Amino acid sequence: MASQLRGNDLRQLGFPEGRAIGLALAQLQRKHLRKLSQTNQLELLRALLASPADFLTHLDWSHTAAALLPAPSRHIALAERKDYAVFGAEHIEPGAIHQMETAMKLPVTVAGALMPDAHHGYGLPIGGVLATDNAVIPYAVGVDIGCRMALSVFPLPPKHLEQRVRELRKLLLDNTRFGGREIFRHGQHLDHEVLSRAAFRDIPFLHNKLDTAALQIGSSGGGNHFVEWGVVDITDPTNEMGVPVGQYLGLLSHSGSRGLGAAVANHYTKLARDVCQLPAEAQYLAWLSLDSEAGQEYWAAMNLAGDYASACHHQIHHRLARALGEKPLAKVENHHNFAWKERLADGREVIVHRKGATPAGAGVLGIIPGSMTAPGYIVRGRGEASSLSSASHGAGRAMSRTRAKAELGEADLRRYLQQHQVELLGGGLDEAPQAYKDIRQVMASQTELVDVLGSFTPRIVRMEGGG
């Protein structure tokens, strides 16, 4: 009997969000279809997706086929698909392409681009960049609003990692917290001006969010979020950081806006879907006009969540720099899962959503991480218009979390980490480096988008569960 397919498998094939996925999965549970190999099941689903009209009279698939075809409704009609740029198309799964094609049909869409690390998400694919006319799409921003990378470069040589590995490991464990269960005890919290922002009082939805935000500030999320020590290698003498060419001890963190951002995303997505009813395949791309009260509220809440995410990183780096007893030579920080007001080359003002994509305007610095066993890159944006001044935000997933857990073993992960001289505190199989694309191939697909100034190679990695 074939192993059971899941919703994400169908989404990666290009199935749209909506009833069709549930109907197809239910059909595959029928006895005669369960006997098919997974390869044959996928082949059948591809044929159904390619030509649903041919299956309208099929005994097994008529209902699924009908759900795949457009039906008369009161939905806002999608427009003709606009052209968009794709970088590294050979690395991108069909499901992400399908999602981007749908996003480019929105009536409010002006332009778009797809980054080489792109993979399937909700609404806009992760790695998708979308410019809209006076409209903001909460799920094109994402759930983890303002998720970001932050790097501190310290005036210490790489041998510091080898000579004081036990001390550095302890510093990570003592000064970082992850997920929902690891919280700094009373008296260990650091204050920050973001917690005094008027938005917590002025926006009704945020009235009861301040306590949780205050509790979680300075901590990191679960999943693929991390704080890690590693080796920074500066290779470009013209770098804007003012750091001489050479190798240094570095601290890199990746996390976002914690429960605050997730609450904002889910609340305003529901509002958007109520007022902007789109066909099923586009339902998570519902937008709010920036002329509306809800749109203005979301914009303010999004910016608050982004500043909160930045505050969390600043506290992480402050704690660890203080514990290390060193001041950094330089810092680099950039974020994704956000929307910006920007102008296109023709002068039009648009709202640029970067869901899992790095801002790469001319001269803008950023960090594009690999996996925990592959280098990340310090980059300078080139302001490429066809990418909407964007680049990838990482290597991107090659395996879904479910598939990684099913196919990879704990012993294999530990062996792989040992081969690459990486120590992992916490983490899980869903974040194994084997579940990610090759960052070198991803970077080779975006040489016109960014210039590389240096790299960061992880050595001691802390993730959720390492405490």
Secondary structure, 3 states (H helix, E strand, C coil): CCCCCCHHHHHHHCCCCCHHHHHHHHHCCCHHHHCCCHHHHHHHHHHHHHCHHHHCCCCCCHHHHHHHCCCCCCCCCCCCCCCCEECCHHHCCHHHHHHHHHHCCCCCEEEEEEEEEEECCCCCCEEEEEEECCEECHHHHCCCCCCEEEEEEECCCCHHHHHCHHHHHHHHHHHCCECCCCCCCCCCCCCCHHHHCCHHHHCHHHCCCHHHHHHHCCCECCCCCEEEEEEEEECCCCCCCCCCCEEEEEEEEEECCHHHHHHHHHHHHHHHHHHCCCCHHHHHHCCEECCCHHHHHHHHHHHHHHHHHHHHHHHHHHHHHHHHCCCCCEEEEEECCEEEEEECCCCCEEEEEEECEEECCCCCEEEECCCCCCCEEEEEECCCHHHCCEEECCCCECCCHHHHHHHCCHHHHHHHHHHCCCEEECCCHHHCHHHECCHHHHHHCCCCCEEEEEEEEEEEEECCCCC
